[in-house]
Amino acid sequence: MGDSSSRSLEAILLVGGQGTRLRPLTMSIPKPLLPTAGVPLLEHQLARAAAAGVRHVVFATAYRAEMFAESFGDGDRLGLEITYVTEDVPLGTGGAIRNASAALRSGPDDPVFILNGDIISGHDMTAQIAAHEKADAVVTLHLTTVEDPRRYGSVLTEADGRVKAFIEKSPTPITDQVNAGCYIFRRGVIDEIPAGRPVSVEYELFPKFLAESVPIIGHVDPAYWLDVGTPAAFVQCCCDLTLGRVRSPALPVQGVPALIGEGAVIAPDAQVAGGSTIGGGVLVASGAVVDGSVVMDGAEIAEEAKVSRSVVGRGARIGPGVVVEDAIVGDEAVVEAGNELRGGVRIWPRSVISDTSIRFSSDM
């Protein structure tokens, strides 16, 4: 197969989901385009793919597909060539891969990365492809280890890395290895996925491969990994990138208490820390505190307001003395003085929260 570093690699990037668990943040923008430490979430993964030798990426899009082309264009600024393929009806992971494969140029034995657009990972993609080629595998999965594998489907491997079994979520898992969502497929195998109908990689394709003794390898790399599927995970992801807990070639500056966007104004006695991201044109007024949070472009945090582990959407206004803790405030929403938003509450875009007798809380 040759040395992967000596040729241009291809990837299919799955970005068709609607991101419903992240509403209201995703009501106007796809999850992979959410600003994450100052750049779109997807840009971190694209920059890492480019650093690993990927040169051509096929976007498998569906929800608000046109916004991806508006954000990334032809990919030139990232050192990539990007092709966009849209599915008209939901096809599942396998169906989306098959649909996007028409734009690939690789030969039948060449490796193709399959990437998921809602993952932040620090794993070594170059090592994964080396393991794939050494084993002459048909599919190589990135596996990570987690403290509580009960929340995930586990992947059991032999001593040589060959996948032995895919195990559904279990109260008594027998391994802490879980599927981390970055695959390498031999190009020719993608053509064998049924076309024109929904296909699940996890529930249909991989079990079929195992039953047919197709060589599937699990490449274990316990580096930083996060599924950015919930508001809490999104906030954690942004803070971890800012603080440098996971490195990203997309960011020129990491390992700082906060990232401050162009034109933002922070009062001298305001506090902004904990890996917070402050978007462009944001105002953080006197005495305000923003800790471990994301404040998007054009928002305003008024005097003595406190925002912790939360997201404040574009153009939103947090009034004087308001407390926002573990909450999401949608774009252009207004939270007037005296309110407290806690415990997972979500305020929809352009809402006005004016009753100062209300203390919002939620178990979400």
Buried (B, 14 or more C-beta within 10 A) or exposed (E): BEEBEEBEBBBBBBBBBBBEBBBBBBBBBBBBBBBBBBBBBBBBBBBBBBEBBBBBBBBBBBBBBEBBEEBBEEBEEBEBBBBBBBBEEEBBBBBBBBBBBEBBEBEEEBBBBBBBBBBBBBBBBBBBBBBBBEBEBBBBBBBBBBEEBEEBBBBBBEEEBBBEEBBEEEEEBEBBBBBBBBBBBBBBBBEBBEEEEBBBBBBBBBEBBBEEEBBBBBBBBBBBBBBBBEBBBBBBBBBBBBBBBBBBBBBEEBEEEBBBBEEBEBBEEBBBEBBBBBBBBBBBBEBBBBBBBBBBBBBBBBBBBBBBBBBBBBBBBBBBBBBBBBBBBBBBBBBBBBBBBBEBBBBBBBBEBEEBEEEBBEEB
